[in-house]
């Protein structure tokens, strides 16, 4: 295939170092790249810029912009100068050298990418490990406290310290030992990026979930599905949004979106219970067939019962249905047997005229 020829004028050009394109661009979140390019253009043209202006230009939140700035600061391409607090007063562009060693090429991120690749291979069509089976394996994984060596390593990690501070701000209180251990495991052992974990906590709190258990379950789900960047997480969030609407359609609620409380309930079904979509839709279908109206409470009761009885897939539901039908038939047979006349009543009743007998006895 022939190469594509690029033409055009160079008027008003913003120069971008080749090493940025070759090394930094492929691994960076797309939103982060946009922030860097807009900063670079403003720097070249001498225009003023602020976090608020960047957010407006990109139709992002200021939190997203700050997250991008901290990312490039960590990579060594920018230096953020604050006023002694958390307000950014100056952003310095640092020279991009060919010999720079990018933090993104560390063994931690390489391991994360390897895990992501392996997970994608597992989930590929035709693989012997089904999605349901992979989900079952992921549910067995639990976070554990870092060992002494890892604790010492994390204690001097500025990015981890910043992460704990930000998480505490989102949750409304500083993290205790168990919370610190949870994020120490996700960050230090699973090598989940700080910006990804920050995004996880932000979106969880925005959805009304401040439970560390909920955050842990979602984090392990993301890790198991090979979610490495914030862009990956946004795609996953879009999948969840589609799941909400599938449930609403199953209930016949097609003229509105999910209410916040309904999202919380559905999150329990998908994350806490770990059910796949076909299981949830079956519970919705049974709800409509039984009470003839949509009810998250009724469907939730069905799913809670299935969770208690260890349901993992449709085969388990079929097994429960068969056992229920057998028990029902057995009960019907017992009631029929009880209603049959026994041998003491299986004779013709003899009728007597007691008045005639008395008259005869009295003469």
Buried (B, 14 or more C-beta within 10 A) or exposed (E): EEEEEEEEEEEEEEEBBEBBEEBBBEBBBEBBBBBBBBBBBBBBEEEEBEBEBBBEBBEBEEBBBBBBBBBBBBBBBBEBEEEEEEEBEEBEBEEBEEEBEBEBEEEBBEEBBEBBEEBEEBBEEEEEEEEBBBBBEBBEEEBEBBEEEBBEBBEEBEBBEBBBEBBBEBBEEEBEEEBBBBBBBBBBBBBBBBBBBBBBBBBBBEBEBBEBEBBBBBBBBBBBBBBBBBBBBBEBBEEBEEBBEBBBEBBEBEEEEBEEEBBBBBBBBBBEBBBBBEBBBBBBEBBBEEEEEBBBEBBBEBBBEBBEEEBBBEEBBEEBEEEEEEEEEEEEEEEEEEEEEEEEEEEEEEEEEEEEEEEEEEE
